[in-house]
Amino acid sequence: MRILFTTSPTFSHTTPLVPLAQAARLAGHQVLFSGGEITRKTAASAGLAVLDPAPGVDVTEPYRRFMTDESNRDLPPEKAVGAFVGMLAEVGGLMLPGLVDAARDWKADVVVTPAWMPTGLLAARAAGALAVMHGIGLRYQMVPWMAAEPPEVVQRHGVTTFPEHCDVEISLSPEPIERLSPMTPGQMPFPVLPMRPSTYNGSGEVPGWVLRRRRPVRIAVTMGTTSADDGWAAVLDAVVNGAADLDAEVVLATGGVDVESIIGKLPDSVRAVDFIPLTNLLDTCDAVVHHSGMSSMFSAFCAGVPQVALPRDVGDSPINAHVMTTRGVGVAVQRSQATPETVSKALREVIDVPSYRSAAADVVADIDAMPSPADVVAQLGEHAARLR
């Protein structure tokens, strides 16, 4: 098979697709990743071939503009969703001509895309390929189309209406977790293939100190890309000093942010690093503090590590926090209530109360029972063969 992957231009929307792509390559299939610069960089660092769908065009610009536009903050839920979907539609529109050319010229058998970026489904239809929607964590319905009819670039290939759905969906969410999500789709007119979330957090050098603790308790802190949020300094101060209050070793993944320029000198117990593959760090941790992002939550699920989440009131943060706390694997502290005292209290709870670690271990067992990426590659081959 020839499998073309595409996704929205973020690190955390690219990494969940990498295990399937690597499994396909190991099975002898050809794989190509197409997307924005961060998608190509992330996929290439995982040893995958990449293709620029729009040479000379910065397809990530609409995303950056959206994230820094003050008018997109504090919107009512309906308008917030509309603004987000509109941004993704703009990104997809920039990539679509190149995706169509790649899928057709390369004679792709399968096109894989997440629910956030249904543009890939149009490329699949234009190439007569199997259209696969790949989850990045909890299941979501495909975002709606933002136009009355498909663009001319696919109409010329006979695609005159928008696809109502994909041909196959890949779900990374264990069924007991999925039952807790209010966004879980109902019955769908296509097969849903469960796949073990073999969490991939990017490539990079792991320093030797990551493998050994300096203190009896170690806490990981990762706040994703939320350094652009309003109130970031107060949240970061609460997390760093709340964790340091436990006399634990705290490893803070900064994502390249100069933390000390924001909150001042860090406590001696806190070690700041630009980047560490989160999976390698979590192997040695008793808890993780994160921004209630999907990728961070699923990384903790896979590692069996109790969590403290600091959700925002927008996006999927509240849903992730609801699922995590309802399953009993962590505690959520609302951003408006985040102080060193509340963060410290939450960390003490998830570390000292055995039920959190036990619930996290149960999630690991649920994940281990799911089919592997290699199993799903074989299933995709069967579905693609039916189109020929």
C-alpha positions as CSV (number, residue, x, y, z in Angstrom):
1,M,0.0,0.0,0.0
2,R,0.9,3.6,-0.4
3,I,-0.4,5.6,2.6
4,L,-0.5,9.4,2.6
5,F,-0.7,11.2,5.9
6,T,-1.7,14.8,6.6
7,T,-2.7,16.7,9.6
8,S,-3.2,20.2,11.1
9,P,0.0,22.2,11.6
10,T,0.8,21.4,15.3
11,F,3.3,19.0,17.0
12,S,0.6,17.4,19.1
13,H,-1.7,16.7,16.1
14,T,1.2,15.1,14.2
15,T,2.8,12.8,16.8
16,P,-0.3,10.6,17.4
17,L,-0.2,9.5,13.7
18,V,3.5,8.5,13.7
19,P,3.1,5.0,15.3
20,L,0.7,3.9,12.5
21,A,3.0,5.3,9.9
22,Q,6.0,3.5,11.4
23,A,4.1,0.3,11.6
24,A,3.2,0.6,8.0
25,R,6.8,1.1,7.0
26,L,7.9,-1.9,9.0
27,A,5.2,-4.0,7.3
28,G,6.8,-3.0,3.9
29,H,4.3,-0.3,2.8
30,Q,5.2,3.1,1.5
31,V,4.5,6.1,3.6
32,L,4.5,9.8,2.9
33,F,3.7,12.7,5.4
34,S,2.4,16.0,3.9
35,G,1.7,19.1,5.9
36,G,3.1,22.3,7.4
37,E,6.6,22.8,8.5
38,I,6.2,21.5,12.0
39,T,4.4,18.4,10.7
40,R,7.2,17.7,8.2
41,K,9.9,18.3,10.8
42,T,8.2,16.0,13.3
43,A,7.6,13.2,10.8
44,A,11.1,13.5,9.3
45,S,12.6,13.2,12.8
46,A,10.7,10.0,13.2
47,G,12.4,8.6,10.0
48,L,9.5,9.2,7.7
49,A,9.4,10.7,4.2
50,V,7.8,14.1,3.9
51,L,6.3,16.3,1.2
52,D,5.6,20.0,1.2
53,P,2.0,20.4,-0.1
54,A,2.4,24.2,-0.7
55,P,6.0,25.1,-1.5
56,G,6.7,28.8,-0.7
57,V,3.4,29.1,1.3
58,D,3.4,29.2,5.1
59,V,0.4,27.0,5.8
60,T,0.9,27.5,9.6
61,E,0.3,31.2,9.4
62,P,-3.5,31.0,9.9
63,Y,-2.9,28.9,13.0
64,R,-0.4,31.4,14.5
65,R,-2.7,34.3,13.7
66,F,-5.6,32.5,15.4
67,M,-3.6,31.8,18.5
68,T,-2.4,35.4,18.9
69,D,-5.6,37.1,18.0
70,E,-7.0,38.7,21.1
71,S,-10.5,38.7,19.6
72,N,-10.6,34.9,19.7
73,R,-10.4,34.8,23.5
74,D,-13.4,34.6,25.8
75,L,-15.8,33.9,22.9
76,P,-19.1,32.1,23.5
77,P,-18.7,28.4,22.8
78,E,-20.5,28.5,19.4
79,K,-18.4,31.4,18.1
80,A,-15.2,29.9,19.5
81,V,-15.9,26.6,17.6
82,G,-16.7,28.5,14.5
83,A,-13.5,30.6,14.7
84,F,-11.4,27.4,15.2
85,V,-13.0,25.5,12.4
86,G,-12.7,28.5,10.1
87,M,-9.0,28.6,10.8
88,L,-8.6,24.9,10.0
89,A,-10.5,25.4,6.8
90,E,-8.1,28.1,5.8
91,V,-5.1,25.9,6.5
92,G,-6.8,23.0,4.6
93,G,-7.5,25.2,1.7
94,L,-3.8,26.2,1.4
95,M,-2.7,22.5,1.5
96,L,-5.5,21.0,-0.6
97,P,-4.1,21.5,-4.2
98,G,-0.8,19.9,-3.2
99,L,-2.5,17.1,-1.3
100,V,-4.7,16.3,-4.3
101,D,-1.6,16.3,-6.6
102,A,0.3,14.1,-4.2
103,A,-2.5,11.6,-3.7
104,R,-3.2,11.3,-7.4
105,D,0.4,11.4,-8.8
106,W,1.7,9.0,-6.1
107,K,-1.4,6.8,-6.6
108,A,-2.1,6.7,-2.9
109,D,-4.2,3.7,-1.7
110,V,-5.0,5.3,1.6
111,V,-5.2,8.9,2.9
112,V,-5.1,9.4,6.7
113,T,-6.2,12.6,8.4
114,P,-7.5,13.6,11.8
115,A,-11.1,14.8,12.5
116,W,-9.8,18.3,12.9
117,M,-8.5,18.4,9.3
118,P,-11.0,16.7,7.0
119,T,-9.3,18.2,3.9
120,G,-7.5,14.9,3.6
121,L,-10.9,13.2,2.9
122,L,-11.3,15.4,-0.2
123,A,-7.8,14.4,-1.5
124,A,-8.7,10.8,-0.9
125,R,-11.9,11.1,-2.9
126,A,-10.1,12.9,-5.7
127,A,-7.6,10.0,-5.9
128,G,-10.1,7.2,-5.3
129,A,-8.2,6.2,-2.1
130,L,-9.5,4.9,1.2
131,A,-10.3,7.9,3.4
132,V,-9.2,7.2,7.0
133,M,-9.9,9.5,9.9
134,H,-7.3,9.0,12.6
135,G,-7.9,10.0,16.2
136,I,-5.5,12.0,18.3
137,G,-7.0,10.9,21.6
138,L,-10.7,11.0,22.6
139,R,-13.0,10.5,19.6
140,Y,-14.6,13.5,18.0
141,Q,-16.9,13.9,15.1
142,M,-15.4,15.4,11.9
143,V,-15.5,19.2,12.0
144,P,-18.1,20.7,9.6
145,W,-17.3,21.9,6.1
146,M,-17.2,25.7,5.8
147,A,-18.5,26.0,2.2
148,A,-21.5,25.0,0.2
149,E,-19.6,22.9,-2.3
150,P,-16.1,21.5,-2.7
151,P,-13.4,23.7,-4.4
152,E,-12.7,23.4,-8.1
153,V,-9.4,21.6,-7.5
154,V,-11.4,18.4,-6.5
155,Q,-14.5,19.0,-8.6
156,R,-12.4,18.6,-11.7
157,H,-11.7,15.1,-10.5
158,G,-15.4,14.3,-10.0
159,V,-15.8,15.2,-6.3
160,T,-18.9,17.4,-6.6
161,T,-20.1,17.1,-3.0
162,F,-18.4,17.2,0.4
163,P,-17.8,13.7,1.9
164,E,-20.3,13.2,4.7
165,H,-17.9,10.9,6.5
166,C,-14.7,8.9,6.2
167,D,-14.5,5.3,5.1
168,V,-12.8,4.1,8.2
169,E,-12.0,5.6,11.6
170,I,-9.0,4.7,13.8
171,S,-9.7,5.3,17.5
172,L,-6.9,5.6,20.1
173,S,-9.3,5.8,23.0
174,P,-9.9,2.7,25.2
175,E,-13.6,1.9,25.4
176,P,-13.9,2.5,29.2
177,I,-12.3,5.9,28.8
178,E,-14.5,6.8,25.7
179,R,-17.7,6.1,27.7
180,L,-16.8,9.0,29.9
181,S,-16.5,11.6,27.1
182,P,-19.6,13.7,26.4
183,M,-18.3,14.2,22.8
184,T,-18.2,10.5,21.8
185,P,-20.0,10.1,18.5
186,G,-22.9,7.7,18.4
187,Q,-23.4,4.9,15.9
188,M,-21.4,5.6,12.7
189,P,-22.0,4.2,9.1
190,F,-18.4,3.1,8.8
191,P,-16.1,0.8,10.7
192,V,-14.2,2.1,13.8
193,L,-10.9,0.4,14.3
194,P,-9.5,0.6,17.9
195,M,-5.7,1.0,18.0
196,R,-3.4,1.0,21.0
197,P,-2.1,4.6,21.6
198,S,1.6,3.8,21.4
199,T,2.3,7.4,22.5
200,Y,5.1,9.0,20.4
201,N,6.3,12.4,21.9
202,G,9.0,13.3,19.4
203,S,12.6,12.4,19.0
204,G,15.6,13.9,20.8
205,E,18.5,13.1,23.0
206,V,17.7,11.9,26.5
207,P,20.2,13.0,29.1
208,G,21.5,10.4,31.5
209,W,20.0,12.2,34.5
210,V,16.5,11.5,33.2
211,L,17.0,7.8,34.0
212,R,17.7,8.4,37.7
213,R,16.0,10.4,40.4
214,R,17.7,12.9,42.7
215,R,14.9,12.6,45.3
216,P,12.4,9.9,46.3
217,V,9.6,11.7,44.5
218,R,9.8,13.1,40.9
219,I,7.1,15.2,39.2
220,A,7.0,16.1,35.5
221,V,5.6,19.4,34.4
222,T,4.6,20.2,30.8
223,M,2.4,23.1,29.8
224,G,2.3,22.6,26.1
225,T,2.1,25.7,24.0
226,T,0.1,27.7,26.6
227,S,2.9,30.2,27.1
228,A,0.8,32.5,24.9
229,D,-2.1,32.4,27.3
230,D,-3.3,35.3,29.3
231,G,-2.3,34.8,32.9
232,W,0.6,32.4,31.9
233,A,3.0,33.9,34.5
234,A,0.5,33.4,37.4
235,V,-0.2,29.8,36.3
236,L,3.4,28.9,35.8
237,D,4.3,30.4,39.2
238,A,1.6,28.4,40.9
239,V,2.7,25.1,39.2
240,V,6.4,25.6,39.8
241,N,6.2,26.7,43.5
242,G,3.3,24.3,44.3
243,A,5.3,21.4,43.0
244,A,8.5,22.6,44.7
245,D,6.6,22.8,48.1
246,L,6.5,18.9,48.1
247,D,10.3,18.6,48.5
248,A,10.3,16.6,45.3
249,E,12.4,16.7,42.2
250,V,10.5,18.7,39.6
251,V,11.4,18.4,35.9
252,L,9.8,21.3,33.9
253,A,9.7,20.9,30.1
254,T,9.6,24.6,28.9
255,G,9.2,24.1,25.2
256,G,12.0,26.7,24.8
257,V,10.3,29.4,27.0
258,D,12.7,31.3,29.2
259,V,10.8,30.6,32.4
260,E,13.1,32.6,34.7
261,S,12.4,35.7,32.7
262,I,8.7,35.2,33.5
263,I,8.6,34.2,37.1
264,G,12.2,34.8,38.4
265,K,14.7,32.3,39.7
266,L,13.5,28.7,39.9
267,P,13.7,26.8,43.2
268,D,16.7,24.4,43.5
269,S,14.4,21.4,43.3
270,V,13.2,22.5,39.8
271,R,15.2,21.5,36.7
272,A,14.1,23.3,33.5
273,V,14.7,21.7,30.1
274,D,13.6,22.8,26.7
275,F,12.5,19.4,25.5
276,I,12.5,15.7,26.6
277,P,10.4,13.0,24.9
278,L,7.7,12.9,27.6
279,T,7.3,9.1,27.5
280,N,10.9,8.6,28.6
281,L,10.5,11.2,31.5
282,L,7.2,9.8,32.7
283,D,8.7,6.3,33.2
284,T,10.5,7.7,36.3
285,C,7.7,10.0,37.6
286,D,5.2,9.8,40.4
287,A,2.9,12.4,38.9
288,V,2.6,14.8,36.0
289,V,1.2,18.3,35.9
290,H,-0.1,19.5,32.5
291,H,-2.3,22.0,30.7
292,S,-5.2,19.5,30.1
293,G,-4.0,18.8,26.6
294,M,-5.0,15.6,24.8
295,S,-1.5,14.5,24.0
296,S,-0.2,15.0,27.6
297,M,-3.2,13.3,29.0
298,F,-2.8,10.2,26.8
299,S,0.9,10.1,27.5
300,A,0.1,9.9,31.2
301,F,-2.5,7.2,30.4
302,C,0.0,5.1,28.6
303,A,2.6,5.5,31.4
304,G,0.2,4.8,34.2
305,V,1.1,8.1,36.0
306,P,-1.4,10.1,38.1
307,Q,-2.2,13.5,36.7
308,V,-2.9,17.1,37.8
309,A,-4.5,19.1,35.0
310,L,-5.0,22.9,34.8
311,P,-7.7,23.2,32.1
312,R,-8.7,26.4,30.4
313,D,-12.4,27.1,29.7
314,V,-12.0,26.6,25.9
315,G,-11.2,23.9,23.4
316,D,-11.0,20.3,24.6
317,S,-9.4,21.2,27.9
318,P,-12.6,20.9,30.0
319,I,-13.6,17.6,28.4
320,N,-10.1,16.1,28.9
321,A,-10.2,17.2,32.6
322,H,-13.7,15.7,33.0
323,V,-12.6,12.4,31.6
324,M,-9.4,12.3,33.6
325,T,-11.1,13.1,36.9
326,T,-14.1,10.9,36.3
327,R,-11.9,7.9,35.6
328,G,-10.1,8.6,38.9
329,V,-6.6,9.0,37.6
330,G,-6.1,12.6,38.5
331,V,-7.2,16.0,39.9
332,A,-8.2,19.1,38.0
333,V,-7.4,22.6,39.2
334,Q,-9.1,25.4,37.3
335,R,-6.8,28.1,36.1
336,S,-8.6,30.8,38.0
337,Q,-8.0,28.8,41.2
338,A,-4.4,27.9,40.5
339,T,-2.1,28.9,43.4
340,P,1.0,27.2,44.8
341,E,-1.3,26.0,47.6
342,T,-4.0,24.4,45.4
343,V,-1.4,22.8,43.1
344,S,0.5,21.5,46.0
345,K,-2.6,20.0,47.6
346,A,-3.6,18.4,44.3
347,L,-0.2,16.8,43.9
348,R,-0.1,15.5,47.4
349,E,-3.5,13.9,46.8
350,V,-2.6,12.1,43.6
351,I,0.8,10.9,45.0
352,D,-0.3,9.9,48.5
353,V,-3.7,8.4,47.8
354,P,-3.2,4.9,46.3
355,S,-6.5,4.9,44.3
356,Y,-5.0,7.3,41.7
357,R,-2.1,5.0,40.9
358,S,-4.4,2.0,40.9
359,A,-6.8,3.6,38.5
360,A,-3.9,4.6,36.2
361,A,-2.7,1.0,36.2
362,D,-6.2,-0.1,35.1
363,V,-6.1,2.3,32.2
364,V,-2.7,0.8,31.1
365,A,-4.3,-2.6,31.2
366,D,-7.2,-1.4,29.0
367,I,-4.7,0.1,26.6
368,D,-2.6,-3.0,26.4
369,A,-5.6,-5.0,25.4
370,M,-6.2,-2.9,22.3
371,P,-4.9,-4.0,18.8
372,S,-1.4,-2.8,17.9
373,P,-0.6,-0.4,15.1
374,A,0.6,-3.4,13.1
375,D,-2.7,-5.1,13.5
376,V,-4.5,-2.0,12.2
377,V,-2.2,-1.6,9.2
378,A,-3.3,-5.1,8.2
379,Q,-7.0,-4.1,8.6
380,L,-6.5,-1.0,6.5
381,G,-5.0,-3.2,3.8
382,E,-8.2,-5.3,3.7
383,H,-10.4,-2.2,3.5
384,A,-8.3,-0.6,0.8
385,A,-8.4,-3.8,-1.2
386,R,-12.2,-3.6,-1.4
387,L,-11.9,-0.3,-3.3
388,R,-9.8,-1.8,-6.1
